[in-house]
Amino acid sequence: MKTMVSKTIASLVAVTLLTTVALIGSESKIVPFHKAAAAAAQTVQSAADTVPSDAAVRDGVAKLLKTAEQLREAVMTGDEAKVKEYGPELEENWSKIEDEIKPQYPGIYAQVEKFLNPTVSGTQASSIDNDAILKLDDQLIQVLNELSQNLTQVDQVKAGATKLIGLTNDMKAAIDAGDEAKIKEIGPKLEEVWSTFEDGVKPRNAALYAEIEKSLNPEVAGSQKTPIDTQNLAQLNDNLTEAVTKLLQSIK
């Protein structure tokens, strides 16, 4: 994403700096270079403000994937009202990030378009073909998982998993010491660190993703209770440490 932003900014700078002659009526005025440079900087900043950050694009893909999964569930349960609701949401979520995806991953972009457009159309048909929508949506989910994996690099997953294990070790020490204040402090940090790389885990290993979520979510919730069930929390923390360790070992 940064490559395209840099090219856009470079072009804007060149155009603004070269256009130093301002025509007023029939006369020409030479614009001082420092004023042209200032105008260029302002134009560049305005352009940069409108371009989604890498994190925003990753979040957008995650939201799109979640909507596709919700659509799948609605089709499976025969909830036609939800099917009609989630279809347009797919298009809305995709429209916010597609311009950033296309230049970086043109092949994946084409695949998303191939499956998303007929999926959206199918959800709005007067007679909904659940089998057709389900097939298209499953293919869309597969492509979005691939895109999510590309956006979250292996090094980012490794770094996040390593940091998470550090926190589970700190949690174990706090539990063993009976330090409830420390337990309450560490609990939310588990979720905070997990959120920085979880989108890169699910497409790589859905089973381990589910295993981590199964332990992490109740551990975070349990760490904030009063009184704290340290025995249950210790078991959840051990399970989380084991799952994250397996994740690290599985990453190529």
C-alpha positions as CSV (number, residue, x, y, z in Angstrom):
1,M,0.0,0.0,0.0
2,K,2.8,2.4,0.8
3,T,4.3,2.1,-2.7
4,M,1.2,3.4,-4.3
5,V,0.9,6.2,-1.8
6,S,4.5,7.3,-2.4
7,K,3.9,7.3,-6.2
8,T,0.8,9.4,-5.8
9,I,2.5,11.9,-3.5
10,A,5.5,12.2,-5.8
11,S,3.2,13.0,-8.7
12,L,1.4,15.6,-6.7
13,V,4.6,17.3,-5.6
14,A,5.9,17.4,-9.2
15,V,2.7,18.9,-10.6
16,T,2.4,21.5,-7.9
17,L,6.0,22.6,-8.0
18,L,6.1,22.8,-11.8
19,T,2.9,24.9,-11.8
20,T,4.5,28.0,-10.5
21,V,2.9,30.4,-12.9
22,A,-0.6,31.6,-11.9
23,L,-2.7,33.2,-14.5
24,I,-4.8,36.1,-13.2
25,G,-7.0,37.6,-15.9
26,S,-4.7,38.3,-18.9
27,E,-1.6,38.7,-16.8
28,S,0.9,36.1,-15.5
29,K,2.3,36.2,-12.0
30,I,5.3,34.1,-11.0
31,V,4.6,32.3,-7.8
32,P,7.7,32.2,-5.5
33,F,9.2,28.8,-5.1
34,H,8.7,28.7,-1.3
35,K,4.9,29.3,-1.8
36,A,4.7,26.6,-4.4
37,A,6.5,24.2,-2.1
38,A,4.1,25.1,0.7
39,A,1.1,24.5,-1.6
40,A,2.6,21.2,-2.6
41,A,3.0,20.1,1.0
42,Q,-0.6,21.0,1.8
43,T,-1.8,19.1,-1.3
44,V,0.3,16.1,-0.4
45,Q,-1.1,16.1,3.2
46,S,-4.7,16.3,2.0
47,A,-4.0,13.3,-0.4
48,A,-2.3,11.3,2.4
49,D,-5.2,11.9,4.7
50,T,-7.6,10.2,2.3
51,V,-5.5,7.1,1.8
52,P,-6.3,4.2,4.3
53,S,-3.4,3.1,6.3
54,D,-2.1,-0.5,6.1
55,A,-3.8,-1.2,9.5
56,A,-7.0,0.2,8.2
57,V,-6.9,-2.0,5.1
58,R,-6.2,-5.1,7.3
59,D,-9.1,-4.2,9.5
60,G,-11.3,-3.7,6.4
61,V,-10.4,-7.1,5.1
62,A,-11.2,-8.6,8.5
63,K,-14.6,-6.9,8.5
64,L,-15.3,-8.1,5.0
65,L,-14.4,-11.6,5.9
66,K,-16.6,-11.5,9.0
67,T,-19.5,-10.3,6.9
68,A,-19.0,-13.1,4.4
69,E,-19.0,-15.6,7.3
70,Q,-22.2,-14.1,8.7
71,L,-23.8,-14.4,5.3
72,R,-22.8,-18.1,5.2
73,E,-24.4,-18.7,8.5
74,A,-27.6,-16.8,7.4
75,V,-27.8,-18.9,4.3
76,M,-27.3,-22.1,6.3
77,T,-30.0,-21.3,8.7
78,G,-32.4,-20.0,6.0
79,D,-32.6,-16.5,7.4
80,E,-33.6,-14.7,4.2
81,A,-33.8,-11.3,6.0
82,K,-30.2,-11.5,7.1
83,V,-29.1,-12.8,3.7
84,K,-30.6,-9.7,2.1
85,E,-28.9,-7.5,4.8
86,Y,-25.4,-9.0,4.5
87,G,-25.2,-8.9,0.7
88,P,-25.1,-5.1,0.5
89,E,-22.8,-5.0,3.5
90,L,-20.2,-7.0,1.5
91,E,-20.2,-4.5,-1.3
92,E,-20.1,-1.5,1.2
93,N,-17.1,-3.0,3.1
94,W,-15.2,-3.9,-0.1
95,S,-15.7,-0.5,-1.6
96,K,-13.7,1.1,1.3
97,I,-10.6,-0.9,0.6
98,E,-10.7,-2.2,-3.0
99,D,-8.6,0.7,-4.5
100,E,-5.8,-0.2,-2.1
101,I,-5.9,-3.9,-2.9
102,K,-6.0,-3.7,-6.7
103,P,-2.5,-2.4,-7.3
104,Q,-0.8,-4.6,-4.7
105,Y,-2.7,-7.8,-5.3
106,P,-4.3,-7.7,-8.8
107,G,-4.8,-11.4,-9.0
108,I,-6.6,-11.6,-5.6
109,Y,-8.5,-8.4,-6.4
110,A,-9.9,-10.1,-9.6
111,Q,-10.9,-13.2,-7.6
112,V,-12.7,-11.1,-5.0
113,E,-14.6,-9.3,-7.7
114,K,-15.4,-12.6,-9.4
115,F,-17.1,-14.1,-6.4
116,L,-18.3,-11.0,-4.5
117,N,-20.4,-9.3,-7.2
118,P,-22.6,-12.3,-8.1
119,T,-22.9,-13.1,-4.3
120,V,-24.3,-9.6,-3.7
121,S,-26.6,-9.8,-6.7
122,G,-27.8,-13.2,-5.5
123,T,-28.8,-11.9,-2.1
124,Q,-31.0,-9.3,-3.6
125,A,-32.8,-11.5,-6.1
126,S,-36.6,-11.9,-5.7
127,S,-36.1,-15.6,-5.5
128,I,-32.9,-16.5,-3.5
129,D,-30.9,-19.5,-4.6
130,N,-29.3,-20.5,-1.3
131,D,-27.1,-23.2,-2.9
132,A,-25.7,-20.8,-5.5
133,I,-25.0,-18.1,-2.9
134,L,-23.4,-20.6,-0.5
135,K,-21.1,-21.8,-3.2
136,L,-20.0,-18.3,-4.2
137,D,-19.7,-17.2,-0.6
138,D,-17.5,-20.1,0.3
139,Q,-15.2,-19.3,-2.6
140,L,-15.2,-15.6,-1.5
141,I,-14.2,-16.6,2.0
142,Q,-11.4,-18.7,0.7
143,V,-10.0,-15.8,-1.3
144,L,-10.4,-13.3,1.6
145,N,-8.4,-15.7,3.8
146,E,-5.6,-15.7,1.3
147,L,-5.7,-11.9,1.1
148,S,-5.6,-11.7,4.9
149,Q,-2.6,-14.0,5.0
150,N,-0.8,-11.8,2.5
151,L,-1.5,-8.6,4.4
152,T,-0.3,-10.0,7.7
153,Q,3.3,-11.1,7.2
154,V,4.9,-14.2,8.8
155,D,7.4,-12.0,10.8
156,Q,4.4,-10.1,12.3
157,V,2.8,-13.3,13.4
158,K,6.0,-14.6,14.9
159,A,6.7,-11.4,16.7
160,G,3.1,-11.2,18.1
161,A,3.1,-14.9,19.2
162,T,6.4,-14.4,20.9
163,K,5.1,-11.4,22.8
164,L,1.9,-13.2,23.7
165,I,3.9,-16.1,25.2
166,G,5.9,-13.6,27.2
167,L,2.6,-12.3,28.7
168,T,1.3,-15.8,29.5
169,N,4.6,-16.4,31.4
170,D,4.0,-13.2,33.3
171,M,0.4,-14.2,34.0
172,K,1.6,-17.6,35.3
173,A,4.0,-15.8,37.7
174,A,1.2,-13.5,38.9
175,I,-1.1,-16.4,39.5
176,D,1.5,-18.4,41.4
177,A,2.2,-15.3,43.5
178,G,-1.5,-14.6,44.1
179,D,-1.0,-11.1,42.8
180,E,-4.6,-10.2,41.8
181,A,-3.6,-6.6,40.8
182,K,-1.0,-7.9,38.4
183,I,-3.5,-10.5,37.0
184,K,-6.0,-7.8,36.3
185,E,-3.3,-5.7,34.6
186,I,-2.1,-8.5,32.3
187,G,-5.5,-9.9,31.3
188,P,-6.5,-7.1,28.8
189,K,-2.9,-7.0,27.4
190,L,-3.4,-10.6,26.2
191,E,-6.3,-9.5,24.0
192,E,-4.4,-6.3,22.9
193,V,-1.4,-8.3,21.7
194,W,-3.5,-11.0,20.1
195,S,-5.5,-8.4,18.1
196,T,-2.2,-7.3,16.4
197,F,-1.7,-10.5,14.5
198,E,-4.8,-12.8,14.8
199,D,-5.9,-11.9,11.3
200,G,-2.7,-13.6,10.0
201,V,-3.3,-16.8,12.1
202,K,-6.8,-17.9,10.9
203,P,-6.0,-18.3,7.2
204,R,-2.7,-20.1,8.1
205,N,-4.1,-22.5,10.7
206,A,-7.8,-22.3,11.5
207,A,-7.6,-25.0,14.1
208,L,-4.9,-23.3,16.2
209,Y,-6.8,-20.0,15.8
210,A,-9.9,-21.6,17.3
211,E,-7.8,-23.2,20.1
212,I,-6.2,-19.9,21.0
213,E,-9.5,-18.1,21.0
214,K,-11.0,-20.9,23.2
215,S,-8.5,-20.2,25.9
216,L,-7.7,-16.5,25.5
217,N,-11.2,-15.1,25.6
218,P,-12.3,-16.7,28.9
219,E,-8.9,-16.0,30.4
220,V,-9.2,-12.3,29.7
221,A,-12.8,-12.3,31.1
222,G,-11.7,-14.3,34.2
223,S,-8.8,-12.0,34.9
224,Q,-11.3,-9.2,35.5
225,K,-13.6,-11.0,37.9
226,T,-13.8,-10.5,41.7
227,P,-12.9,-12.8,43.3
228,I,-10.6,-14.4,40.7
229,D,-10.8,-18.2,40.2
230,T,-7.0,-18.6,40.0
231,Q,-7.2,-22.4,39.5
232,N,-9.4,-22.1,36.4
233,L,-7.4,-19.1,35.2
234,A,-4.1,-21.1,35.6
235,Q,-5.5,-23.9,33.5
236,L,-6.7,-21.5,30.8
237,N,-3.3,-19.8,30.8
238,D,-1.5,-23.1,30.4
239,N,-3.8,-24.1,27.5
240,L,-3.2,-20.7,25.9
241,T,0.6,-21.0,26.3
242,E,0.5,-24.5,24.7
243,A,-1.6,-23.3,21.8
244,V,0.6,-20.3,21.0
245,T,3.7,-22.4,21.3
246,K,2.3,-24.8,18.7
247,L,1.5,-21.9,16.5
248,L,5.1,-20.7,16.6
249,Q,6.4,-24.2,15.9
250,S,4.0,-24.5,12.9
251,I,5.0,-21.2,11.2
252,K,7.4,-21.8,8.3
